[in-house]
């Protein structure tokens, strides 16, 4: 997840999707959050509850290295500018 960790961007959906993908695939799927914001504490709790490995790397100036290492993209935001 790249962006501000705010409710409108629905970052928690990434954790729910990873939990479901882990169940379906039979292996753990992790989520990386490249950004910061007020939703971070709740996301950390949710990741623990869902048993999803979550990595919070904070704000990044160049997310391309993260894109190069992923297997899937999820865009849960309701809208973007």
N, C-alpha and C positions, 0 to 999 in steps of 0.2 A: 504494500500500500504506500503510494507516494502522495503526500499532501498533508494539509493541516488535519490534525486529529480532532475534528469537530463533529457534532451530531449530524449536521446536514450532509456530511460525506459518508455517513453510515459505515465507519470502519469496523464495527462489530460484526457486520455481515461477512467480512473476510474470515473472521475466526469461526463463525458458524459453518461457512463453506468448507474451511479446512477440516473441521471436525467431521463433517459428513463425508468429505473426500477420503479422509483417513479410514472411516468405517467401510466405505465401498471398496477402496483399493487394498485394504488390509495392511497398510503401512502409514506411518506418521507423515503428515503434511504440515509444514511449518509456515509461518507468516512473518514477513519482515515489514516493519513500519518505518518508513523514511519520512519523518515529520514529527511535529510535536503539537500539543494543544491540550485543552481541558478534558478531553475524553481519555487521555492516557491512563490515569489511575483505574478507571472502570474497565478499560481494555485489558490491563494487566490482571485484574481480578477475573474477568471473563475467560481469558486464556488459561488461567489456572483451573477454573471450574470445568472448562471443556477439555482440558488436558491437551491443549494445542501448544507446541513450542512456538513462542513468539519472541521476536528480536526487535527491540526498540533502539534504533540507531540515531534518533534525533533528526534534526533538520540537516539536509544534505544540499550541496550546491550543484552536484552533478549526479543524478540517479542512474545514469547509463550503466555503470558497473553492476548495479543491482538487477537491471533488466537483462543483462547478459547471463546472469546465473539462475534465472527462474525457469520453471517448467510451465507455468500458467499465469494468466493475467486476469484479475477480477477488478471491475470498476463499479463499486457499489454506490457511488454518489448519485443523488437524485437529479442533480443538474451541475453543470460546469459553466464557467464564464467563457 
